[in-house]
Each structure stands twice: as C-alpha cells, then as structure tokens.
Amino acid sequence: MNLPDKSFLRYGPGCSSLGYGAMEELGPFRVHSDGKTLYRNDYAWSNVANVIFLESPAGVGFSYSNTSSDYAKTGDNSTADDSYTFLVNWLERFPQYKTRDFYITGESYAGHYVPQLAYTIVSRNKNPNQMRINLKGIAIGNAWVDDNTCLKGMYEYFWTHALNSDETHAGIMKNCDFVAGKFSIACEEYQNRGHQEHGDLDIYNIYAPFCNPTGPKSRSSDSVHDFDPCSDDYVDSYLNRPEVQLALHAKPTQWSFCGDFPWTDSPATILPTIQQLIASGIHIWVYSGDIDGRVPVTSSRYSVNALNLPVETAWRPWYTNGEVGGYVVGYKGVTLTTIRGAGHTVPSYEPERALTFISAFLQGQLPPVS
C-alpha cells in the first residue's frame, strides 16, 4: 500500500546509519555548524558497547556494489542477506568479537531491517557448519512494523495531539478498515485532509523548529542537549569533504543521506517475524520518542498490542537524573518504553535519556524506577 506522506522515505528504506545514526544521534561526535569540525557527544552509545554503523543496503551513503544490477533488486530479503554476510565477514576479520554478546538496534524502517536480520541470524545459527553469532536481543525505535497498526496509530496521534479536527478523525475511523487493510476512496480523502490539516510542520518532531540558516540561531550547535534543526546541512557538508572521505577510507563520492531505490519486496507486517524471535528467546525492546508524528507512540502501542502478550511488569515511569525519562511496560518477550520529549530519532533530541534506556537494555533490566 502507498504511505500517505512520502517524507517517510527520509529515514527509510535506504537512509544512512552513518549520517543519521553516527553523526546526529548516538555516535561519539556531532558536527559543528561550520560543517568542518566535530564536538563530543558525552552520551554516545559507545560508552556502554562496541558499536558498528552499517550502511545498508548497498548504495546507501558510502556503501556500493561492483554489480550495478544489484541496485535494481534491492528489498527486504536482499538487505537481510547482505547484512548477514557482512557480519560473518566482519567477525572473521575481527575474531576477538566472535564470542561477545551481540545486539541489533535501528529505527524507523529498521522495524523491518532489524527483526529480519535477527531472524536470519537465528535461522543460520542452527547450521552447525555456519558461524554462530551470539545474538541476545534487538531494540527498534519509532519502528514501522505493521502497515495497518502503524497507520491507525499515526492518525490517532494526529487527533490526540490537536493536529486534526474531530470531523476528519471521525471520517478516518469510519471509512478506513485498519483491521483488514482496506482503504476506500473516502478513506483516502479523509487521510489527505488529515495531512493538510496538520499543516507545514516537522512531522518527525511535531514541536521542533525548521532549519533557518539565514535567521537568528535559536539552538546551540555545540551542545548535544539542544539539537540543531540544521544538523542535516552540517553533516552533509562534513561527509562530502575530500579529507574526511579519505580519512574514512571511503570511495570518493557525492555523499547523501538517502538513496533512491526501486524497492522490490516489503511485507505489510513484520509481526509474525517478531513472534518467531520471541519464541526463539530473543528479547525485543520497542522504544518510542513521544513527540514523533511519523511513527508515533500510538503506532508502537497498537503494534505491540497486536501480539497479545501477557503483561509481566505494569506500566510505570522511569527516571534519569531525578526526572521522568519516559514510561515502560514489560510483556512476555517484549519491552515497550517511551522516551519523553524525543522525536523520531530519539538520541538526537534526548541523548542522556536514550543512553539510560539502552544501558538498561544491554544489562537485561528495565530502566531505573527512581
């Protein structure tokens, strides 16, 4: 089915883990407004784990294929296979990491990538002649995992956050069958009206300002606590500097955040794959910045609820530095946590809270109760 807002493609499929993930979110450095120099991110996830940022599929960022026809058959299946092949080869090259506990995280369309790669690992670990990857868990953030539940949750979010009128919301709920995935002409008309009603805002953080490079600076460009809305421009300039590409041992290229791919396969739901992972003993965290309108917390809740899992730990707040960092509920096999004040790219907006919850995830614990 077609998503009503093509801006979803800003973060996937086919967008850069290096550009977004490493340089704007959870990596050890961010880029100054000069597009030439870096400053430290004290809340980098590398403080608590060894982190690989994988550019996937081939053609994203600095990654490439020597076979040009590969770009015409890119999809979920080939991405999972290629990512698995990369991991096996990487571990062969750095065998000291073979026995380490392994975790996979990702956001947005990685709601497809991460569970599919995890399932590939689980399946191939059963082959005694294949390298065993010690996969322990996955964490997916503001993740698109099911077309119907995610769409329903998005329009619920618009209405409950005063972005849509009562009339439009009622029209969407009446005319759109989010259970069977049937969307009439009237449904599509109300959906379009909903997007018109919320106006021109950053749907990935409904309270964020737009980048205005010629206007007065409303945000500091040298503090990870105050995300600069022009960060995309700074990263683009930095990663296109010849000396940076040389230092990264990258093939000289015109780097960009996202690739334009003909996507050949994308299942409407990843929930069956998640169920298989739960049955295999892989623990799953679904985390959600609560001011993202693209894949909002309501979408994550509908998706997790569709799994019909028993609650093991009741909904409660969790804390960072004496403040509520978000809320968490533990199900059998899945943990759902929100991050208060974060948009679609959680560590961009709330790096300290993001480090708190990912540390808990790696320790096999829920985020702190006080």
Kinemage of the C-alpha trace (Angstrom):
@kinemage 1
@onewidth
@group {chain A} dominant
@subgroup {mainchain}
@vectorlist {calphas} color= white
{ca met a 1} P 0.000 0.000 0.000
{ca asn a 2} L 1.135 3.587 -0.505
{ca leu a 3} L 2.014 5.650 2.514
{ca pro a 4} L 0.179 8.985 2.525
{ca asp a 5} L 3.311 11.029 3.176
{ca lys a 6} L 6.371 10.279 1.051
{ca ser a 7} L 8.567 12.085 3.571
{ca phe a 8} L 8.637 8.744 5.384
{ca leu a 9} L 11.438 7.921 2.971
{ca arg a 10} L 13.619 10.467 4.751
{ca tyr a 11} L 14.566 7.729 7.199
{ca gly a 12} L 13.950 4.596 5.194
{ca pro a 13} L 14.193 2.401 3.430
{ca gly a 14} L 17.588 3.354 2.099
{ca cys a 15} L 18.911 6.001 4.513
{ca ser a 16} L 22.300 6.343 6.125
{ca ser a 17} L 23.166 4.865 9.510
{ca leu a 18} L 26.417 6.815 9.420
{ca gly a 19} L 24.837 10.166 8.557
{ca tyr a 20} L 21.870 9.985 10.898
{ca gly a 21} L 22.832 7.386 13.497
{ca ala a 22} L 26.525 8.137 13.996
{ca met a 23} L 26.701 11.851 13.230
{ca glu a 24} L 23.367 13.120 14.597
{ca glu a 25} L 22.238 10.596 17.194
{ca leu a 26} L 24.264 8.066 19.154
{ca gly a 27} L 27.802 8.317 17.799
{ca pro a 28} L 30.743 9.772 19.747
{ca phe a 29} L 30.817 13.059 17.776
{ca arg a 30} L 28.485 15.605 16.225
{ca val a 31} L 29.264 18.217 13.567
{ca his a 32} L 29.671 21.927 14.310
{ca ser a 33} L 27.719 24.468 12.270
{ca asp a 34} L 30.856 25.176 10.215
{ca gly a 35} L 30.467 21.732 8.606
{ca lys a 36} L 34.190 21.169 9.161
{ca thr a 37} L 34.799 20.317 12.817
{ca leu a 38} L 33.389 17.990 15.445
{ca tyr a 39} L 32.397 18.141 19.089
{ca arg a 40} L 31.980 15.288 21.528
{ca asn a 41} L 28.725 13.549 22.405
{ca asp a 42} L 29.099 12.612 26.063
{ca tyr a 43} L 26.078 10.300 25.789
{ca ala a 44} L 27.315 8.174 22.895
{ca trp a 45} L 26.227 4.547 22.995
{ca ser a 46} L 29.881 3.626 22.537
{ca asn a 47} L 30.188 4.447 26.249
{ca val a 48} L 28.424 1.166 27.001
{ca ala a 49} L 29.021 -1.015 23.916
{ca asn a 50} L 31.136 -1.508 20.821
{ca val a 51} L 29.009 -0.072 18.007
{ca ile a 52} L 29.019 -0.781 14.263
{ca phe a 53} L 27.107 1.608 11.998
{ca leu a 54} L 26.121 -0.381 8.923
{ca glu a 55} L 25.275 1.432 5.684
{ca ser a 56} L 22.557 -0.766 4.253
{ca pro a 57} L 21.518 -1.648 1.582
{ca ala a 58} L 24.416 -1.289 -0.844
{ca gly a 59} L 24.239 2.142 -2.420
{ca val a 60} L 23.399 3.977 0.799
{ca gly a 61} L 25.924 6.574 1.906
{ca phe a 62} L 29.456 5.376 1.166
{ca ser a 63} L 28.421 1.763 0.506
{ca tyr a 64} L 28.329 0.452 -3.033
{ca ser a 65} L 28.220 -2.658 -5.202
{ca asn a 66} L 30.528 -3.514 -8.064
{ca thr a 67} L 27.494 -5.064 -9.774
{ca ser a 68} L 25.194 -2.259 -10.898
{ca ser a 69} L 22.244 -4.628 -11.369
{ca asp a 70} L 22.184 -5.123 -7.574
{ca tyr a 71} L 20.608 -1.690 -7.205
{ca ala a 72} L 17.589 -2.746 -9.267
{ca lys a 73} L 16.670 -5.670 -6.994
{ca thr a 74} L 17.041 -4.085 -3.584
{ca gly a 75} L 14.474 -5.095 -0.984
{ca asp a 76} L 13.949 -6.533 2.477
{ca asn a 77} L 15.209 -10.024 1.617
{ca ser a 78} L 18.418 -8.946 -0.106
{ca thr a 79} L 19.130 -6.412 2.649
{ca ala a 80} L 18.879 -9.094 5.355
{ca asp a 81} L 21.088 -11.490 3.381
{ca asp a 82} L 23.723 -8.847 2.623
{ca ser a 83} L 23.778 -7.607 6.221
{ca tyr a 84} L 24.241 -11.153 7.484
{ca thr a 85} L 27.089 -11.719 5.026
{ca phe a 86} L 28.723 -8.505 6.226
{ca leu a 87} L 28.506 -9.588 9.872
{ca val a 88} L 30.014 -13.009 9.207
{ca asn a 89} L 32.888 -11.491 7.238
{ca trp a 90} L 33.450 -8.762 9.840
{ca leu a 91} L 33.623 -11.315 12.653
{ca glu a 92} L 36.034 -13.438 10.640
{ca arg a 93} L 38.271 -10.402 10.278
{ca phe a 94} L 37.974 -9.474 13.961
{ca pro a 95} L 37.641 -12.870 15.668
{ca gln a 96} L 38.117 -11.420 19.155
{ca tyr a 97} L 34.470 -10.353 18.966
{ca lys a 98} L 33.021 -13.713 17.919
{ca thr a 99} L 32.035 -14.799 21.411
{ca arg a 100} L 30.714 -11.416 22.550
{ca asp a 101} L 27.017 -10.879 23.206
{ca phe a 102} L 25.515 -9.291 20.103
{ca tyr a 103} L 22.596 -6.843 19.858
{ca ile a 104} L 20.951 -5.126 16.910
{ca thr a 105} L 19.250 -1.738 17.041
{ca gly a 106} L 17.656 0.507 14.461
{ca glu a 107} L 14.839 2.951 13.923
{ca ser a 108} L 12.018 3.762 11.516
{ca tyr a 109} L 12.103 1.307 8.570
{ca ala a 110} L 14.576 -0.701 10.633
{ca gly a 111} L 11.357 -2.072 12.121
{ca his a 112} L 11.764 -4.303 9.054
{ca tyr a 113} L 15.559 -4.490 8.821
{ca val a 114} L 16.335 -5.418 12.411
{ca pro a 115} L 13.830 -8.258 13.016
{ca gln a 116} L 14.562 -9.707 9.571
{ca leu a 117} L 18.318 -9.698 10.166
{ca ala a 118} L 17.785 -11.168 13.639
{ca tyr a 119} L 15.639 -13.959 12.197
{ca thr a 120} L 18.300 -14.658 9.560
{ca ile a 121} L 20.897 -14.988 12.320
{ca val a 122} L 18.669 -17.266 14.428
{ca ser a 123} L 17.940 -19.476 11.426
{ca arg a 124} L 21.549 -19.808 10.271
{ca asn a 125} L 22.835 -20.357 13.797
{ca lys a 126} L 21.091 -23.743 13.562
{ca asn a 127} L 23.531 -24.820 10.851
{ca pro a 128} L 26.497 -26.497 12.607
{ca asn a 129} L 28.759 -25.587 9.688
{ca gln a 130} L 27.883 -21.885 9.919
{ca met a 131} L 29.474 -19.348 12.258
{ca arg a 132} L 27.293 -18.819 15.316
{ca ile a 133} L 26.521 -15.183 16.129
{ca asn a 134} L 25.721 -14.751 19.824
{ca leu a 135} L 22.535 -12.720 19.321
{ca lys a 136} L 20.868 -11.738 22.593
{ca gly a 137} L 18.336 -9.059 21.760
{ca ile a 138} L 17.084 -6.337 19.424
{ca ala a 139} L 15.790 -2.816 20.000
{ca ile a 140} L 13.724 -0.939 17.416
{ca gly a 141} L 12.831 2.721 17.770
{ca asn a 142} L 9.758 4.509 16.384
{ca ala a 143} L 9.648 1.466 14.172
{ca trp a 144} L 7.374 0.758 11.229
{ca val a 145} L 6.472 -2.910 11.764
{ca asp a 146} L 2.897 -3.258 10.520
{ca asp a 147} L 1.183 -1.113 7.892
{ca asn a 148} L -2.289 -1.221 9.414
{ca thr a 149} L -1.463 -0.675 13.087
{ca cys a 150} L 1.136 1.978 12.293
{ca leu a 151} L -1.224 3.929 10.039
{ca lys a 152} L -4.039 3.763 12.569
{ca gly a 153} L -1.696 4.887 15.327
{ca met a 154} L -0.453 7.800 13.243
{ca tyr a 155} L -3.949 9.214 12.695
{ca glu a 156} L -4.855 8.617 16.327
{ca tyr a 157} L -1.757 10.603 17.265
{ca phe a 158} L -2.685 13.473 14.939
{ca trp a 159} L -6.077 13.766 16.599
{ca thr a 160} L -4.967 13.370 20.212
{ca his a 161} L -2.217 15.978 19.708
{ca ala a 162} L -4.558 18.581 18.213
{ca leu a 163} L -3.218 18.224 14.672
{ca asn a 164} L -6.547 17.073 13.187
{ca ser a 165} L -10.165 18.101 13.591
{ca asp a 166} L -12.811 15.930 15.223
{ca glu a 167} L -14.609 15.657 11.888
{ca thr a 168} L -11.563 14.442 9.977
{ca his a 169} L -10.633 11.939 12.666
{ca ala a 170} L -14.180 10.575 12.726
{ca gly a 171} L -14.120 10.274 8.931
{ca ile a 172} L -10.833 8.330 9.002
{ca met a 173} L -12.020 5.951 11.718
{ca lys a 174} L -15.343 5.370 9.937
{ca asn a 175} L -14.056 4.841 6.401
{ca cys a 176} L -10.649 3.184 6.895
{ca asp a 177} L -10.584 -0.509 7.789
{ca phe a 178} L -7.305 -0.819 9.681
{ca val a 179} L -8.023 -4.441 10.573
{ca ala a 180} L -8.474 -5.819 7.064
{ca gly a 181} L -6.246 -3.194 5.448
{ca lys a 182} L -9.000 -1.951 3.155
{ca phe a 183} L -8.924 1.733 2.299
{ca ser a 184} L -11.787 3.203 0.288
{ca ile a 185} L -11.703 6.385 -1.762
{ca ala a 186} L -13.472 8.155 1.108
{ca cys a 187} L -10.801 6.863 3.486
{ca glu a 188} L -8.006 8.238 1.322
{ca glu a 189} L -9.796 11.582 1.021
{ca tyr a 190} L -10.056 11.892 4.802
{ca gln a 191} L -6.418 10.832 5.193
{ca asn a 192} L -5.339 13.528 2.744
{ca arg a 193} L -7.447 16.042 4.640
{ca gly a 194} L -5.707 14.980 7.834
{ca his a 195} L -2.285 15.753 6.354
{ca gln a 196} L -3.498 19.091 5.065
{ca glu a 197} L -4.896 19.975 8.470
{ca his a 198} L -1.674 19.422 10.369
{ca gly a 199} L -0.010 21.949 8.102
{ca asp a 200} L 3.648 22.509 7.379
{ca leu a 201} L 5.474 21.153 10.398
{ca asp a 202} L 8.310 18.735 11.097
{ca ile a 203} L 6.303 15.540 11.380
{ca tyr a 204} L 9.363 13.789 12.868
{ca asn a 205} L 9.178 16.121 15.878
{ca ile a 206} L 5.903 17.998 15.962
{ca tyr a 207} L 7.272 20.687 18.300
{ca ala a 208} L 10.623 21.304 16.579
{ca pro a 209} L 11.502 24.438 14.597
{ca phe a 210} L 12.546 24.207 10.973
{ca cys a 211} L 16.127 24.848 9.919
{ca asn a 212} L 16.579 28.549 9.139
{ca pro a 213} L 20.255 29.029 8.247
{ca thr a 214} L 19.850 32.744 7.496
{ca gly a 215} L 17.855 33.578 10.604
{ca pro a 216} L 18.927 34.062 14.214
{ca lys a 217} L 20.254 30.935 15.867
{ca ser a 218} L 17.517 29.523 18.062
{ca arg a 219} L 19.578 26.498 19.011
{ca ser a 220} L 23.159 25.935 20.062
{ca ser a 221} L 25.221 23.977 17.554
{ca asp a 222} L 27.740 22.795 20.125
{ca ser a 223} L 25.546 21.120 22.720
{ca val a 224} L 24.047 17.656 22.422
{ca his a 225} L 21.337 18.783 24.828
{ca asp a 226} L 19.863 21.185 22.259
{ca phe a 227} L 19.507 19.546 18.854
{ca asp a 228} L 20.185 21.933 15.985
{ca pro a 229} L 17.491 21.668 13.266
{ca cys a 230} L 20.135 22.433 10.625
{ca ser a 231} L 22.211 19.378 11.569
{ca asp a 232} L 21.481 17.670 8.243
{ca asp a 233} L 23.233 20.524 6.433
{ca tyr a 234} L 26.294 20.333 8.686
{ca val a 235} L 26.644 16.566 8.301
{ca asp a 236} L 26.183 16.738 4.537
{ca ser a 237} L 28.958 19.315 4.272
{ca tyr a 238} L 31.259 17.353 6.562
{ca leu a 239} L 30.899 13.959 4.897
{ca asn a 240} L 31.436 15.496 1.451
{ca arg a 241} L 34.808 16.972 2.428
{ca pro a 242} L 37.543 15.142 0.456
{ca glu a 243} L 39.821 14.904 3.501
{ca val a 244} L 37.011 13.330 5.543
{ca gln a 245} L 36.257 10.739 2.876
{ca leu a 246} L 39.993 9.979 2.654
{ca ala a 247} L 40.242 9.573 6.448
{ca leu a 248} L 37.236 7.226 6.408
{ca his a 249} L 38.848 5.146 3.619
{ca ala a 250} L 35.660 5.738 1.636
{ca lys a 251} L 35.385 5.617 -2.119
{ca pro a 252} L 35.263 9.271 -3.278
{ca thr a 253} L 31.612 10.033 -3.867
{ca gln a 254} L 28.909 12.656 -3.669
{ca trp a 255} L 27.579 11.525 -0.315
{ca ser a 256} L 23.877 11.922 0.504
{ca phe a 257} L 21.646 10.889 3.393
{ca cys a 258} L 19.301 8.596 1.457
{ca gly a 259} L 19.424 6.566 -1.729
{ca asp a 260} L 16.649 6.330 -4.304
{ca phe a 261} L 15.940 2.622 -4.724
{ca pro a 262} L 13.277 0.600 -6.532
{ca trp a 263} L 12.187 -1.478 -3.521
{ca thr a 264} L 11.292 -4.979 -4.656
{ca asp a 265} L 9.825 -6.563 -1.519
{ca ser a 266} L 8.349 -5.183 1.688
{ca pro a 267} L 5.833 -7.263 3.632
{ca ala a 268} L 2.839 -5.462 5.084
{ca thr a 269} L 3.662 -6.771 8.548
{ca ile a 270} L 6.729 -7.906 10.459
{ca leu a 271} L 4.721 -9.071 13.471
{ca pro a 272} L 4.996 -12.804 12.552
{ca thr a 273} L 8.783 -12.418 12.392
{ca ile a 274} L 8.752 -10.771 15.827
{ca gln a 275} L 6.655 -13.646 17.171
{ca gln a 276} L 9.212 -16.130 15.839
{ca leu a 277} L 12.015 -14.218 17.540
{ca ile a 278} L 10.131 -14.225 20.838
{ca ala a 279} L 9.698 -17.994 20.531
{ca ser a 280} L 13.450 -18.289 19.931
{ca gly a 281} L 14.224 -16.488 23.187
{ca ile a 282} L 15.426 -13.231 21.618
{ca his a 283} L 14.273 -10.378 23.806
{ca ile a 284} L 12.818 -7.407 21.972
{ca trp a 285} L 12.597 -3.779 23.009
{ca val a 286} L 10.336 -1.361 21.182
{ca tyr a 287} L 11.196 2.219 22.096
{ca ser a 288} L 9.390 5.368 21.064
{ca gly a 289} L 10.084 9.074 21.261
{ca asp a 290} L 6.743 10.542 22.284
{ca ile a 291} L 6.722 13.657 20.056
{ca asp a 292} L 7.284 11.845 16.757
{ca gly a 293} L 4.300 12.069 14.429
{ca arg a 294} L 5.635 9.831 11.658
{ca val a 295} L 5.752 6.531 13.580
{ca pro a 296} L 4.293 7.721 16.880
{ca val a 297} L 3.973 6.020 20.227
{ca thr a 298} L 0.349 5.148 19.452
{ca ser a 299} L 1.546 3.142 16.442
{ca ser a 300} L 4.054 1.282 18.602
{ca arg a 301} L 1.380 0.515 21.200
{ca tyr a 302} L -1.087 -0.794 18.617
{ca ser a 303} L 1.644 -2.950 17.052
{ca val a 304} L 2.757 -4.454 20.374
{ca asn a 305} L -0.847 -4.978 21.496
{ca ala a 306} L -1.486 -6.938 18.294
{ca leu a 307} L 0.946 -9.575 19.605
{ca asn a 308} L -1.444 -10.327 22.526
{ca leu a 309} L 1.352 -10.849 25.026
{ca pro a 310} L 0.729 -11.092 28.777
{ca val a 311} L 1.960 -8.165 30.881
{ca glu a 312} L 4.751 -9.101 33.297
{ca thr a 313} L 5.658 -5.620 34.585
{ca ala a 314} L 2.919 -2.998 34.773
{ca trp a 315} L 3.227 0.397 33.101
{ca arg a 316} L 5.371 2.768 35.175
{ca pro a 317} L 7.616 5.811 34.804
{ca trp a 318} L 11.388 5.515 34.599
{ca tyr a 319} L 13.896 8.174 35.560
{ca thr a 320} L 17.092 9.947 34.561
{ca asn a 321} L 18.667 12.480 36.941
{ca gly a 322} L 15.558 12.605 39.081
{ca glu a 323} L 13.238 13.401 36.148
{ca val a 324} L 10.822 11.148 34.317
{ca gly a 325} L 12.703 9.911 31.280
{ca gly a 326} L 9.726 8.022 29.876
{ca tyr a 327} L 7.419 5.122 30.617
{ca val a 328} L 7.868 1.385 30.357
{ca val a 329} L 5.734 -1.736 30.326
{ca gly a 330} L 7.135 -5.257 30.243
{ca tyr a 331} L 5.405 -8.014 28.286
{ca lys a 332} L 6.444 -11.649 27.973
{ca gly a 333} L 9.226 -11.344 25.385
{ca val a 334} L 8.801 -7.638 24.583
{ca thr a 335} L 9.528 -4.431 26.458
{ca leu a 336} L 7.834 -1.215 25.332
{ca thr a 337} L 9.381 2.029 26.512
{ca thr a 338} L 8.735 5.661 25.685
{ca ile a 339} L 11.302 8.461 25.797
{ca arg a 340} L 9.818 11.735 26.979
{ca gly a 341} L 10.498 14.714 24.751
{ca ala a 342} L 12.134 12.777 21.906
{ca gly a 343} L 11.231 12.831 18.235
{ca his a 344} L 11.680 10.180 15.562
{ca thr a 345} L 15.455 9.977 16.051
{ca val a 346} L 15.416 9.521 19.814
{ca pro a 347} L 19.102 10.113 20.724
{ca ser a 348} L 19.158 13.345 18.688
{ca tyr a 349} L 16.665 15.031 20.990
{ca glu a 350} L 17.189 13.220 24.307
{ca pro a 351} L 20.716 11.771 24.286
{ca glu a 352} L 21.002 11.300 28.056
{ca arg a 353} L 17.648 9.552 28.362
{ca ala a 354} L 18.492 7.432 25.321
{ca leu a 355} L 21.738 6.299 26.954
{ca thr a 356} L 19.833 5.408 30.137
{ca phe a 357} L 17.371 3.113 28.388
{ca ile a 358} L 19.892 1.479 26.049
{ca ser a 359} L 22.147 0.765 29.029
{ca ala a 360} L 19.240 -0.956 30.765
{ca phe a 361} L 18.502 -2.930 27.591
{ca leu a 362} L 22.081 -4.195 27.402
{ca gln a 363} L 22.015 -5.152 31.082
{ca gly a 364} L 18.773 -7.093 30.666
{ca gln a 365} L 16.942 -4.790 33.087
{ca leu a 366} L 14.104 -2.321 32.873
{ca pro a 367} L 15.049 1.387 33.035
{ca pro a 368} L 15.511 2.708 36.608
{ca val a 369} L 12.466 3.155 38.796
{ca ser a 370} L 13.864 6.223 40.557
